[in-house]
Amino acid sequence: MRIAIGGISHESSTFSTVPTTLRHFRERGWFTGDELLRQFTGTKSPLGAYIDAARDMAFEVVPTMTASAVPAGPVNREATETLTGQLANLLREARDSGPLDGVLLALHGAMVSEIDDDGESYILRAVREVVGPDLPVIVELDLHGNISDEMVRLATIAVAYDEYPHTDPYERGYECGLLMARVVRGGVKPTAVIVKIPMITPIQRQHSHTEPMLGVKRMIRELENIRGVLNISCLPGFPYADIPHTNFTVIVTTDNNPQQARDLADQIASHVWSLRDEFTPRPVAVDEAVRRAMTAPEGPIVLSDGSDNPGGGAPADGTVLLAALLRHGATRTALVPMVDPETVQQAIAAGVGETIQARIGAKTDNMHGDPLTVMATVRHITDGHFVHKGPMNTGVAVELGPTAVLEVEGEQGGMVQVVTTSLRYQPTDLEVLRSQGIEPTEQQILAVKSSVHYRAAFTPVAKEIIEVDTPGLTSPHLDQLEFQHLARPVYPFDPETTFP
C-alpha cells in the first residue's frame, strides 16, 4: 500500500485588502519531498498524523509538497497556479515511480483564489487529472471550510475538524489514514451526502466547547457510532468570504449507503437550523472591558480582540484596544501581536534598553483604528522563532520574523508590553509570550488578537475571558460587511429564510 501525502491550505477573506502571494506561502511554510517529512514527523499536525498512520498501518508514504499561508485576501493567480502545478507534478512523479494506492491531502475548505472562488475544487480537479476518477483521495478540512458540492464529489472522503479551537487536526488526520486503509484494504465504498444550510455564523459563536456547537458536536459523535457510518463532518464555515457557497455545511459519509447518509445529514441540518438564533455573539464595549480587566481582583484577564484576528485575515495591527489600555493606565499588561515591521526595525536600530518615539500600528487599512504615536522602551529583541508546546500544533515551528517587545508608556503611570512582530500570527500558544521574555501568568491583562483559537492555551491560565467589541475585518457584527455574492436568502441577513 503506497499513499501520497501533501496539501495546500489557505483561509481567504474576500474583505482583506492584502492579496495572498507566493511570498506569504514561503514565509509560513512550503516544503517538498523529504523536507516535508523532516518538518512534520513527530508533530501534532495533519501531515504528522498521516506519517504516524503509515507507520502504524504499515503503508508507505510518498511525500509530495505542502504549503500554507496566514489567512489574508484571495490567493493570487501566480500562487494558485504554481502551488497546484507543483502538487500535480509531484503526484505524477509518485504515480510514475510505482503503484499508487491513494492520496491523503491536508486542505482547508475556505481557499478563494483569483482563478476560482472554490479553491479546493480547483486543486482537486488538478489532482484528479493526474490520478484519475477512481483512486481514493481523502482530504482533511478545517471546520471553517465553505464547501461546494463539487468538492465533495471530487474527494473520496472529506473529514473536517470537530474542535474549535482546532485541537484535533492530528486526530482527524489519523482518522483519514485509518479510512484510507479501510478503503484500499477493506473494500469500504464511501458514499457522501452534503447538505448546505442557508445560514452564516460569526466565528466567535462557533466555539465547540460551549453551546450551541457543543451540543451539535455531541450529536455528531453519537451518530458516528451507527453501523455503516464512516464520518460525519459539520462545518459552520468561514463568514468572511463573500462567495456563493459560504454557509453552514453538513457532510455525511457512509459505506455504500447513500440513503443512510441522506437521512443523517438531513437530521443534523434540521437540528442546526433550529439553533440559528443561538449563534449571536455579545462582545463587551472596549472601555468597559478594559475597566473590568484592570479592577479584577486577580489576573490574568484575557481580552480577546477578535475583530483584528490574523487567523481570519485581519492585519493584526489594530490600535483601538491598545489605545484604551494606555488611556486607562493599564499595568502588568501584555498585548500580542502588533504586526508592524517598520517599528520593529526602528527598535532594532535603537537597541535593547533604549527609548524610542514610534508611530505604531494601523498601517494596513482604515478598519482597525489610527496609528498611535507613543514613547516606548525596547525591552527584548529576537528573531521571532519558537515552537508550539501547547495543545494546538504541538511541535510545529513558528516564525514571527524579527520581533521586538516594546514597553509602551500610558497615562496615569501605565505601561503595556507590546509584542511587535514582522509577520502575522494568531496567538494560539503561550510560547508566543514566553519566547519573548514575558511570563503570561504574571500579567494582570493579556490582550490577544484572536477570536477563539487563543482559548486552547490561554483558558488554563485565565481567571476570566472577555470578548471585546473592537472594530475590524473579523468583527462578529457581520451586518457591517458589504456582502454581494452570497447565495440568498440566507439567515440572519434574510430573517424570513426557511429550511429545509
Backbone hydrogen bonds, N-H to C=O, Kabsch-Sander energy under -0.5 kcal/mol:
donor,donor_aa,acceptor,acceptor_aa,energy
3,I,60,E,-3.2
4,A,102,G,-2.3
5,I,62,V,-2.1
6,G,104,L,-1.5
7,G,65,M,-2.4
9,S,67,A,-2.6
12,S,10,H,-0.6
12,S,110,A,-2.8
13,S,11,E,-0.5
13,S,72,A,-3.4
14,T,12,S,-0.6
14,T,240,Y,-1.3
15,F,240,Y,-0.8
16,S,13,S,-1.1
20,T,74,P,-2.0
21,T,19,P,-0.5
24,H,21,T,-0.6
25,F,21,T,-1.2
26,R,22,L,-2.4
27,E,23,R,-2.2
28,R,24,H,-1.6
29,G,25,F,-2.7
29,G,68,S,-0.5
31,F,66,T,-2.7
33,G,64,T,-2.6
35,E,32,T,-1.5
36,L,32,T,-0.6
36,L,33,G,-0.9
37,L,33,G,-1.2
38,R,34,D,-2.4
39,Q,35,E,-2.1
40,F,36,L,-1.9
41,T,37,L,-2.2
43,T,40,F,-2.1
44,K,394,T,-2.5
45,S,43,T,-1.5
49,A,45,S,-2.4
50,Y,46,P,-2.2
51,I,47,L,-2.2
52,D,48,G,-2.1
53,A,49,A,-2.9
54,A,50,Y,-2.0
55,R,51,I,-1.7
56,D,52,D,-2.6
57,M,53,A,-2.3
58,A,54,A,-0.5
58,A,55,R,-0.6
59,F,54,A,-1.9
60,E,1,M,-2.6
62,V,3,I,-2.5
64,T,5,I,-2.2
66,T,31,F,-2.5
67,A,7,G,-1.3
68,S,29,G,-1.9
69,A,9,S,-1.2
72,A,11,E,-0.8
73,G,18,V,-2.8
75,V,112,V,-2.6
76,N,20,T,-2.9
80,T,76,N,-2.4
81,E,77,R,-2.8
82,T,78,E,-2.6
83,L,79,A,-2.6
84,T,80,T,-2.1
85,G,81,E,-2.2
86,Q,82,T,-2.3
87,L,83,L,-2.4
88,A,84,T,-2.5
89,N,85,G,-2.5
90,L,86,Q,-2.5
91,L,87,L,-2.2
92,R,88,A,-2.1
93,E,89,N,-2.2
94,A,90,L,-2.2
95,R,91,L,-2.6
96,D,92,R,-2.5
97,S,93,E,-1.5
98,G,95,R,-0.8
101,D,2,R,-3.0
101,D,99,P,-0.5
102,G,2,R,-1.0
103,V,136,P,-2.3
104,L,4,A,-3.0
105,L,103,V,-0.5
105,L,138,I,-2.4
106,A,6,G,-2.3
107,L,105,L,-0.8
107,L,140,E,-2.1
112,V,110,A,-0.5
113,S,116,D,-2.2
114,E,75,V,-2.5
119,G,111,M,-2.7
119,G,117,D,-0.6
122,Y,118,D,-1.8
123,I,119,G,-2.1
124,L,120,E,-2.8
125,R,121,S,-2.5
126,A,122,Y,-1.5
127,V,123,I,-2.0
128,R,124,L,-2.8
129,E,125,R,-1.7
130,V,126,A,-0.9
130,V,127,V,-0.8
131,V,127,V,-2.6
132,G,128,R,-2.3
138,I,103,V,-2.5
139,V,157,I,-2.4
140,E,105,L,-2.6
141,L,159,V,-2.7
142,D,108,H,-2.1
145,G,142,D,-1.8
146,N,109,G,-2.1
147,I,145,G,-0.8
152,V,148,S,-1.5
153,R,149,D,-2.0
154,L,150,E,-2.4
155,A,151,M,-1.8
156,T,137,V,-2.9
157,I,137,V,-1.0
159,V,139,V,-2.8
160,A,158,A,-0.5
161,Y,141,L,-1.8
167,T,165,P,-2.1
172,R,168,D,-2.7
173,G,169,P,-2.2
174,Y,170,Y,-2.7
175,E,171,E,-2.1
176,C,172,R,-1.9
177,G,173,G,-1.8
178,L,174,Y,-2.3
179,L,175,E,-2.7
180,M,176,C,-2.3
181,A,177,G,-1.9
182,R,178,L,-2.0
183,V,179,L,-2.3
184,V,180,M,-2.8
185,R,181,A,-2.5
186,G,181,A,-0.9
186,G,182,R,-0.6
187,G,183,V,-0.6
188,V,182,R,-1.9
191,T,254,T,-2.6
193,V,252,V,-2.3
195,V,250,V,-2.7
197,I,195,V,-0.6
197,I,248,F,-3.4
199,M,197,I,-2.7
200,I,491,Y,-2.3
201,T,236,P,-0.5
205,R,202,P,-1.5
206,Q,203,I,-1.8
207,H,204,Q,-0.5
208,S,164,Y,-2.3
210,T,207,H,-1.1
214,L,210,T,-2.0
216,V,212,P,-1.5
217,K,213,M,-2.7
218,R,214,L,-2.1
219,M,215,G,-2.1
220,I,216,V,-2.3
221,R,217,K,-2.2
222,E,218,R,-1.8
223,L,219,M,-2.2
224,E,220,I,-2.1
225,N,222,E,-1.1
226,I,223,L,-1.7
229,V,226,I,-2.1
230,L,228,G,-0.5
230,L,253,T,-2.5
231,N,253,T,-1.9
233,S,251,I,-2.9
235,L,233,S,-0.5
235,L,249,T,-3.3
237,G,143,L,-1.7
241,A,238,F,-0.8
242,D,240,Y,-0.5
243,I,241,A,-1.7
246,T,243,I,-1.6
247,N,245,H,-0.9
248,F,197,I,-1.2
248,F,199,M,-1.3
249,T,235,L,-2.9
250,V,195,V,-2.4
251,I,233,S,-3.0
252,V,193,V,-2.4
253,T,231,N,-3.0
254,T,191,T,-2.8
255,D,228,G,-2.5
256,N,189,K,-2.8
256,N,254,T,-1.2
261,A,257,N,-1.9
262,R,258,P,-2.5
263,D,259,Q,-2.7
264,L,260,Q,-2.2
265,A,261,A,-2.4
266,D,262,R,-2.4
267,Q,263,D,-2.0
268,I,264,L,-2.5
269,A,265,A,-2.5
270,S,266,D,-2.3
271,H,267,Q,-1.7
272,V,268,I,-2.6
273,W,269,A,-2.5
274,S,270,S,-1.6
275,L,271,H,-0.6
275,L,272,V,-1.5
276,R,273,W,-1.6
278,E,275,L,-2.4
279,F,276,R,-1.2
280,T,277,D,-0.6
284,V,467,E,-3.3
289,A,285,A,-2.7
290,V,286,V,-2.3
291,R,287,D,-2.5
292,R,288,E,-2.5
293,A,289,A,-2.2
294,M,290,V,-2.5
295,T,291,R,-2.0
296,A,292,R,-0.7
301,I,444,Q,-2.5
302,V,300,P,-0.5
302,V,464,E,-2.7
303,L,301,I,-0.6
303,L,446,L,-2.6
304,S,302,V,-0.6
304,S,466,I,-2.8
305,D,303,L,-0.8
305,D,448,V,-3.1
306,G,304,S,-1.4
308,D,305,D,-1.5
309,N,306,G,-0.8
312,G,309,N,-2.1
313,G,310,P,-1.1
314,A,309,N,-2.0
319,T,368,H,-2.2
320,V,368,H,-0.6
323,A,319,T,-2.9
324,A,320,V,-1.7
325,L,321,L,-2.3
326,L,322,L,-2.4
327,R,323,A,-2.5
328,H,324,A,-2.2
329,G,326,L,-0.7
330,A,325,L,-2.6
333,T,415,M,-0.7
334,A,445,I,-2.1
335,L,417,Q,-3.0
336,V,447,A,-2.6
338,M,419,V,-2.4
339,V,316,A,-2.8
339,V,337,P,-0.5
340,D,338,M,-0.8
340,D,421,T,-2.5
344,V,340,D,-2.1
345,Q,341,P,-2.2
346,Q,342,E,-1.6
347,A,343,T,-2.3
348,I,344,V,-2.6
349,A,345,Q,-2.3
350,A,346,Q,-1.7
351,G,347,A,-3.0
353,G,378,V,-3.8
354,E,351,G,-1.7
356,I,376,A,-3.2
358,A,356,I,-0.6
358,A,374,V,-2.5
360,I,358,A,-0.8
360,I,372,L,-3.1
362,A,317,D,-3.4
372,L,360,I,-2.6
374,V,358,A,-2.8
374,V,372,L,-0.7
376,A,356,I,-2.7
376,A,374,V,-0.5
377,T,407,E,-2.2
378,V,354,E,-2.9
379,R,377,T,-0.7
379,R,405,V,-2.8
380,H,405,V,-1.1
382,T,403,T,-2.5
386,F,398,V,-1.9
388,H,396,V,-2.6
393,N,391,P,-0.5
395,G,388,H,-2.5
396,V,393,N,-2.5
398,V,386,F,-3.2
400,L,384,G,-2.3
400,L,398,V,-0.5
403,T,382,T,-2.4
404,A,420,T,-2.7
405,V,380,H,-2.5
406,L,404,A,-0.7
406,L,418,V,-2.4
407,E,377,T,-3.0
407,E,405,V,-0.5
408,V,406,L,-1.0
408,V,416,V,-3.2
409,E,375,M,-2.5
410,G,414,G,-2.5
411,E,326,L,-2.7
413,G,410,G,-0.5
414,G,411,E,-1.8
415,M,330,A,-2.0
416,V,408,V,-2.2
417,Q,333,T,-3.0
418,V,406,L,-3.1
418,V,416,V,-0.6
419,V,335,L,-2.8
419,V,417,Q,-0.6
420,T,404,A,-2.9
420,T,418,V,-1.1
421,T,338,M,-1.7
421,T,419,V,-0.6
422,S,400,L,-1.4
423,L,400,L,-2.4
428,T,426,Q,-1.3
432,V,429,D,-1.8
433,L,430,L,-1.6
434,R,430,L,-2.3
435,S,431,E,-2.5
436,Q,433,L,-1.6
437,G,434,R,-1.7
438,I,433,L,-2.2
439,E,437,G,-0.5
442,E,439,E,-1.6
443,Q,440,P,-1.6
444,Q,332,R,-2.6
445,I,332,R,-2.0
446,L,301,I,-2.5
447,A,334,A,-3.0
448,V,303,L,-2.6
448,V,446,L,-0.6
449,K,336,V,-1.9
450,S,448,V,-1.5
455,R,452,V,-2.3
456,A,453,H,-1.4
457,A,454,Y,-0.7
458,F,454,Y,-3.0
459,T,455,R,-1.7
461,V,458,F,-1.0
462,A,458,F,-1.3
462,A,459,T,-0.5
463,K,300,P,-3.3
464,E,300,P,-0.9
466,I,302,V,-3.0
468,V,304,S,-2.4
468,V,466,I,-0.6
469,D,284,V,-3.4
470,T,468,V,-1.8
474,T,307,S,-2.2
475,S,472,G,-1.5
478,L,476,P,-1.7
480,Q,477,H,-2.1
481,L,478,L,-1.7
483,F,481,L,-1.2
487,A,244,P,-0.8
488,R,486,L,-0.5
491,Y,198,P,-2.7
494,D,490,V,-2.6
497,T,494,D,-2.3
